Amino acid sequence: MENKELEKLQIEDTQYITNLSPRYKSRKPYSPALPGEVISFIPGTIVEILVETGSQVKSGDDLMILEAMKMKNRVKSQISGVVKKIDVNPGDRVTKGTLLMEIG
């Protein structure tokens, strides 16, 4: 049996002493999306973009339709503001976490 050095792992208010895998150590740390960034929540294909650059949107407005697993998902705005930039086009295939649009 290998004698690996144990490391501390903090999950919420509990601290654990354990062996951490190389995959866990090399993971990308979590960082929350900025409020004006619209990020894809699942992989799929952009079917339709319902707004244009410069459009005024309110929180809850539909921005685009993302098709995934034969379902059409409406991507909604989380904030009110003006569409600054659209980073995708209809027909684009996107992965989870792709920046779709910026609202300011």
MARDRENDO-876421 format. One record per residue: x, y, z of N, C-alpha, C in turn; residue in three letters. Coordinates in nm, 3 decimals, padded with zeros to 5 digits. Atoms other than C-alpha are relative to their C-alpha. Layout:
{{X; Y; Z}; {X; Y; Z}; {X; Y; Z}; "ALA"};
...
END
This chain:
{{00.083; -00.118; 00.000}; {00.000; 00.000; 00.000}; {00.088; 00.125; 00.000}; "MET"};
{{-00.077; -00.123; 00.009}; {00.130; 00.343; -00.094}; {-00.025; 00.088; 00.122}; "GLU"};
{{00.011; -00.092; -00.113}; {00.196; 00.596; 00.178}; {-00.010; 00.141; -00.057}; "ASN"};
{{00.022; -00.134; 00.055}; {00.042; 00.913; 00.029}; {-00.024; 00.097; 00.114}; "LYS"};
{{00.023; -00.103; -00.101}; {00.035; 01.236; 00.218}; {-00.146; 00.044; -00.004}; "GLU"};
{{00.139; -00.039; -00.009}; {-00.314; 01.322; 00.338}; {-00.011; 00.152; -00.007}; "LEU"};
{{00.022; -00.144; 00.016}; {-00.458; 01.664; 00.258}; {-00.135; 00.038; 00.059}; "GLU"};
{{00.125; -00.050; -00.056}; {-00.734; 01.882; 00.399}; {-00.096; 00.038; -00.112}; "LYS"};
{{00.107; -00.034; 00.095}; {-01.064; 01.920; 00.211}; {-00.114; 00.061; 00.079}; "LEU"};
{{00.107; -00.073; -00.070}; {-01.321; 02.177; 00.327}; {-00.125; -00.003; -00.086}; "GLN"};
{{00.130; -00.002; 00.066}; {-01.685; 02.120; 00.228}; {-00.098; 00.064; 00.096}; "ILE"};
{{00.085; -00.083; -00.085}; {-01.912; 02.386; 00.372}; {00.068; 00.018; 00.136}; "GLU"};
{{-00.058; -00.022; -00.132}; {-01.844; 02.380; 00.749}; {00.079; -00.119; 00.052}; "ASP"};
{{-00.067; 00.121; -00.047}; {-01.680; 02.037; 00.766}; {00.134; -00.016; -00.070}; "THR"};
{{-00.133; 00.021; 00.056}; {-01.311; 01.966; 00.717}; {00.032; -00.150; 00.005}; "GLN"};
{{-00.034; 00.141; 00.010}; {-01.195; 01.622; 00.598}; {00.150; -00.011; -00.025}; "TYR"};
{{-00.139; 00.033; 00.029}; {-00.846; 01.469; 00.590}; {-00.006; -00.124; -00.090}; "ILE"};
{{00.017; 00.107; 00.099}; {-00.818; 01.251; 00.278}; {00.110; 00.004; -00.105}; "THR"};
{{-00.086; 00.000; 00.118}; {-00.621; 01.156; -00.033}; {-00.077; 00.068; -00.113}; "ASN"};
{{00.064; -00.070; 00.112}; {-00.701; 01.390; -00.323}; {00.057; -00.055; -00.130}; "LEU"};
{{-00.044; 00.056; 00.128}; {-00.689; 01.246; -00.675}; {00.064; 00.109; -00.086}; "SER"};
{{-00.059; -00.099; 00.092}; {-00.479; 01.415; -00.947}; {-00.108; 00.073; -00.081}; "PRO"};
{{00.109; -00.062; 00.076}; {-00.802; 01.478; -01.140}; {-00.067; 00.111; 00.083}; "ARG"};
{{00.062; -00.099; -00.089}; {-00.954; 01.661; -00.841}; {00.092; 00.121; 00.015}; "TYR"};
{{-00.096; -00.110; -00.019}; {-00.638; 01.867; -00.791}; {00.012; 00.089; -00.123}; "LYS"};
{{-00.019; -00.077; 00.123}; {-00.627; 01.977; -01.157}; {-00.130; 00.060; -00.054}; "SER"};
{{00.128; -00.052; 00.047}; {-00.994; 02.075; -01.184}; {00.001; 00.152; -00.003}; "ARG"};
{{00.015; -00.145; 00.009}; {-01.096; 02.427; -01.278}; {-00.083; 00.045; 00.120}; "LYS"};
{{00.077; -00.045; -00.116}; {-01.207; 02.614; -00.965}; {-00.131; 00.069; -00.042}; "PRO"};
{{00.130; -00.060; 00.027}; {-01.569; 02.729; -00.952}; {00.009; 00.152; 00.008}; "TYR"};
{{00.015; -00.145; -00.007}; {-01.635; 03.091; -01.034}; {-00.138; 00.033; -00.056}; "SER"};
{{00.136; -00.029; 00.047}; {-01.990; 03.227; -01.062}; {00.003; 00.090; -00.123}; "PRO"};
{{00.012; -00.084; 00.120}; {-02.099; 03.386; -01.390}; {-00.031; 00.143; 00.042}; "ALA"};
{{00.033; -00.140; -00.025}; {-02.116; 03.762; -01.403}; {-00.148; 00.021; -00.029}; "LEU"};
{{00.145; -00.016; 00.017}; {-02.476; 03.891; -01.381}; {-00.044; 00.027; -00.145}; "PRO"};
{{00.039; -00.033; 00.137}; {-02.479; 04.019; -01.741}; {00.036; -00.105; -00.103}; "GLY"};
{{-00.037; 00.105; 00.095}; {-02.337; 03.703; -01.897}; {-00.108; -00.108; -00.004}; "GLU"};
{{00.097; 00.109; 00.019}; {-02.585; 03.454; -02.042}; {00.080; -00.121; -00.045}; "VAL"};
{{-00.080; 00.120; 00.022}; {-02.425; 03.109; -02.026}; {-00.092; -00.118; -00.028}; "ILE"};
{{00.082; 00.119; 00.028}; {-02.557; 02.784; -02.176}; {00.003; -00.094; 00.121}; "SER"};
{{00.012; 00.087; -00.116}; {-02.683; 02.554; -01.903}; {00.006; -00.148; -00.038}; "PHE"};
{{-00.012; 00.136; 00.052}; {-02.678; 02.241; -02.123}; {00.060; 00.009; -00.140}; "ILE"};
{{-00.046; -00.002; 00.138}; {-02.510; 02.145; -02.452}; {-00.117; -00.012; -00.096}; "PRO"};
{{00.108; 00.008; 00.098}; {-02.722; 02.186; -02.762}; {00.029; 00.085; -00.122}; "GLY"};
{{-00.009; -00.078; 00.124}; {-02.790; 02.378; -03.082}; {-00.089; 00.123; 00.012}; "THR"};
{{00.078; -00.123; -00.001}; {-02.903; 02.740; -03.108}; {-00.098; -00.007; -00.117}; "ILE"};
{{00.102; 00.010; 00.104}; {-03.233; 02.728; -03.300}; {-00.039; 00.139; -00.049}; "VAL"};
{{00.049; -00.134; 00.035}; {-03.343; 03.092; -03.289}; {00.046; 00.100; 00.104}; "GLU"};
{{-00.036; -00.110; -00.090}; {-03.225; 03.421; -03.142}; {-00.115; 00.100; -00.007}; "ILE"};
{{00.122; -00.080; -00.006}; {-03.521; 03.632; -03.029}; {00.023; 00.148; 00.024}; "LEU"};
{{-00.033; -00.141; -00.023}; {-03.340; 03.962; -02.961}; {00.116; 00.040; -00.091}; "VAL"};
{{-00.112; -00.052; 00.079}; {-03.087; 04.183; -03.137}; {00.090; 00.082; 00.090}; "GLU"};
{{-00.089; -00.089; -00.073}; {-02.786; 04.380; -03.020}; {-00.067; 00.135; 00.013}; "THR"};
{{00.065; -00.128; -00.025}; {-02.920; 04.699; -02.862}; {-00.143; -00.013; 00.051}; "GLY"};
{{00.137; 00.021; -00.049}; {-03.255; 04.543; -02.762}; {-00.007; 00.021; 00.151}; "SER"};
{{00.028; -00.016; -00.144}; {-03.398; 04.641; -02.423}; {-00.071; -00.126; 00.047}; "GLN"};
{{00.063; 00.121; -00.054}; {-03.480; 04.329; -02.216}; {-00.026; 00.018; 00.149}; "VAL"};
{{00.033; 00.002; -00.142}; {-03.640; 04.274; -01.878}; {00.033; -00.138; 00.055}; "LYS"};
{{-00.023; 00.129; -00.065}; {-03.566; 03.998; -01.630}; {-00.117; -00.092; -00.031}; "SER"};
{{00.103; 00.097; 00.034}; {-03.756; 03.688; -01.744}; {-00.035; -00.003; -00.148}; "GLY"};
{{00.027; 00.000; 00.144}; {-03.771; 03.783; -02.115}; {00.073; -00.115; -00.068}; "ASP"};
{{-00.065; 00.103; 00.080}; {-03.694; 03.508; -02.367}; {00.106; 00.064; -00.089}; "ASP"};
{{-00.110; -00.052; 00.080}; {-03.359; 03.563; -02.539}; {00.026; -00.085; -00.124}; "LEU"};
{{-00.027; 00.090; 00.111}; {-03.310; 03.256; -02.757}; {-00.057; -00.137; 00.031}; "MET"};
{{00.047; 00.137; -00.017}; {-03.414; 02.896; -02.811}; {00.118; -00.092; -00.024}; "ILE"};
{{-00.110; 00.095; 00.003}; {-03.161; 02.622; -02.740}; {-00.060; -00.140; -00.005}; "LEU"};
{{00.053; 00.135; 00.012}; {-03.247; 02.273; -02.865}; {00.100; -00.100; 00.056}; "GLU"};
{{-00.084; 00.105; -00.058}; {-03.113; 01.982; -02.662}; {-00.086; -00.123; 00.021}; "ALA"};
{{00.073; 00.127; -00.014}; {-03.224; 01.618; -02.671}; {-00.144; 00.011; -00.052}; "MET"};
{{00.127; -00.017; 00.068}; {-03.512; 01.708; -02.908}; {-00.100; 00.088; 00.075}; "LYS"};
{{00.085; -00.094; -00.074}; {-03.647; 01.965; -02.660}; {00.048; 00.141; -00.029}; "MET"};
{{-00.034; -00.141; 00.023}; {-03.660; 02.336; -02.731}; {-00.009; 00.074; 00.133}; "LYS"};
{{-00.009; -00.069; -00.128}; {-03.545; 02.527; -02.422}; {00.011; 00.150; -00.023}; "ASN"};
{{-00.005; -00.145; 00.011}; {-03.612; 02.898; -02.388}; {00.102; 00.054; 00.100}; "ARG"};
{{-00.101; -00.062; -00.085}; {-03.309; 03.084; -02.253}; {-00.054; 00.138; 00.038}; "VAL"};
{{00.062; -00.123; -00.049}; {-03.436; 03.370; -02.036}; {00.105; 00.093; 00.060}; "LYS"};
{{-00.088; -00.100; -00.060}; {-03.272; 03.691; -01.918}; {-00.014; -00.004; 00.152}; "SER"};
{{00.000; -00.002; -00.145}; {-03.173; 03.694; -01.552}; {-00.004; 00.143; 00.055}; "GLN"};
{{-00.001; -00.141; -00.042}; {-03.144; 04.076; -01.541}; {-00.068; 00.086; -00.105}; "ILE"};
{{00.051; -00.099; 00.095}; {-03.295; 04.382; -01.703}; {00.117; 00.080; -00.052}; "SER"};
{{-00.107; -00.078; 00.059}; {-03.077; 04.580; -01.941}; {-00.008; 00.002; -00.150}; "GLY"};
{{-00.010; -00.009; 00.146}; {-02.962; 04.623; -02.299}; {00.095; -00.110; -00.048}; "VAL"};
{{-00.085; 00.104; 00.058}; {-02.819; 04.342; -02.513}; {00.123; 00.068; -00.060}; "VAL"};
{{-00.125; -00.061; 00.046}; {-02.455; 04.442; -02.561}; {00.062; -00.078; -00.115}; "LYS"};
{{-00.068; 00.082; 00.099}; {-02.326; 04.148; -02.763}; {-00.065; -00.138; -00.005}; "LYS"};
{{00.049; 00.136; 00.020}; {-02.455; 03.821; -02.908}; {00.116; -00.082; -00.054}; "ILE"};
{{-00.120; 00.076; 00.033}; {-02.180; 03.561; -02.922}; {-00.024; -00.127; -00.081}; "ASP"};
{{00.033; 00.120; 00.076}; {-02.363; 03.284; -03.114}; {-00.094; 00.036; -00.115}; "VAL"};
{{00.091; -00.016; 00.114}; {-02.564; 03.241; -03.433}; {-00.092; -00.121; -00.007}; "ASN"};
{{00.086; 00.117; 00.018}; {-02.860; 03.018; -03.522}; {00.077; -00.112; -00.072}; "PRO"};
{{-00.069; 00.115; 00.058}; {-02.731; 02.669; -03.603}; {00.129; -00.035; 00.073}; "GLY"};
{{-00.122; 00.029; -00.074}; {-02.429; 02.695; -03.372}; {-00.026; -00.109; 00.104}; "ASP"};
{{00.004; 00.101; -00.106}; {-02.364; 02.391; -03.151}; {00.084; 00.054; 00.115}; "ARG"};
{{-00.070; -00.054; -00.116}; {-02.265; 02.494; -02.800}; {00.013; -00.107; 00.108}; "VAL"};
{{-00.018; 00.089; -00.113}; {-02.133; 02.311; -02.498}; {-00.052; 00.067; 00.126}; "THR"};
{{00.040; -00.058; -00.128}; {-02.240; 02.361; -02.138}; {00.107; 00.100; 00.043}; "LYS"};
{{-00.093; -00.103; -00.046}; {-02.085; 02.681; -02.005}; {00.045; 00.097; -00.107}; "GLY"};
{{-00.036; -00.091; 00.109}; {-02.056; 02.859; -02.343}; {-00.066; 00.136; 00.022}; "THR"};
{{00.055; -00.136; -00.008}; {-02.102; 03.238; -02.333}; {-00.089; 00.022; -00.122}; "LEU"};
{{00.094; -00.018; 00.110}; {-02.413; 03.306; -02.544}; {-00.023; 00.147; -00.032}; "LEU"};
{{00.041; -00.139; 00.017}; {-02.484; 03.674; -02.488}; {00.045; 00.082; 00.120}; "MET"};
{{-00.036; -00.090; -00.108}; {-02.387; 03.977; -02.281}; {-00.106; 00.110; 00.010}; "GLU"};
{{00.101; -00.103; -00.026}; {-02.642; 04.213; -02.123}; {00.057; 00.098; 00.100}; "ILE"};
{{-00.054; -00.101; -00.091}; {-02.551; 04.540; -01.958}; {-00.099; 00.105; 00.034}; "GLY"};
END
